[in-house]
Amino acid sequence: MKLNNNSSYKAGGMARFRKACRLLHRDLSFFFAGMVLIYALSGIFMNHRNSINPNVTISRENMVIDKKLLKSKDNMTSDDVKAMLAPLDETKNFTQFYFPEASTMKVFLKGGSSLVVDINSGEAVYEKVRERFIIADMVKLHFNPGRWWTWFADAFAVCLIIITLTGLFMLKGRTGLMGRGGIELVIGILIPIIFLLM
């Protein structure tokens, strides 16, 4: 009878433990779902940052400047440059200009945009730089922009560990840690190890 009582007590204890794991796993997963999405999506963009800039989009437009506005290096003024920028609605973003060559003028705009003008022909290239909507902000969060966010990110990391560990004990039998789940756990651990050794 004692063995049966012990067995029942252990079974009941494991059942309560698994229930606690399910509850903790569920609540933390709901609470940090937004963080998981932010870190996952920004991580994908950072992995492909050589082909996709996660911070900005860059577009180029060829255009022709009115010849009335074209002047030589010595005669060009800020007002002349602003007149060139008016059709682009970039006048307020003008910062400075210079001539890398006698016949080429480059205009710098706030935010990284620019305009390169051939003052002989009037041909110009307008390079427009704009911050990526939402994605750029998520990438900033990935790099912990402030002390308070760092604390929150640390708490998130700790809770990810808890979510993972509670997930290991939620199921029993063939699908649990001693069955298929255990095999999947080992494979998931081996994959990064293999990449580290390559």
C-alpha positions, 0 to 999 in steps of 0.5 A: 500500500505504501508503494501505491501511495508513493506512486500516486503521490508522485503521479499527482505531483508530476501532474501538478508540476505539468499544470504549473508549467502549462500555466506559466508557459501560456501566460509568459508566451502571451505577455512576450508575444510582441517581443518575440515578433519584434526580435524575430522580424528584426533578426530576419532583416539583420541577417539579410542586411547586405541585400536589404537595408533594414533602416532605410529605403533608397530610390533614384530618379533621373531628372533634368534641371531647368537651364535657367537655374544652372550656374558655374561653381563660382556663381552658384548660391544657396538660393539657386540650389533651393530653386532646383529643389523646389519641384522635389519639395526638398527645399526645407531639407537643404543643408549644403552643396559642393562641387567635387568636379568643376561641372558636377554639383552635389547637394546634401539634404537632411536624412541622407538624401542628395541631388547630383547635378551636371551643370553643363547639361542639367542632367541630375540624379535625385537619391531619396533616402527614407527610413523604413516604416516600423522595421527601422524602429524594430531594429533599433529595439534589437540593439537596446536603445536605452537603459530601461529597455535593456532591463526589459530585454534582460527580463525577456531573455530570462523569461524565454529560458523559463518558457523553453524549460516549462515547454519541455515538461508540459507533455508526457509519454511519446510526445514528451521529453522522453519521446519524440520531444526529446529527439527534437530537442537533441536535434535542435541543440546539435544544429547550432553546434555543428554550424559553430564547428564548421 
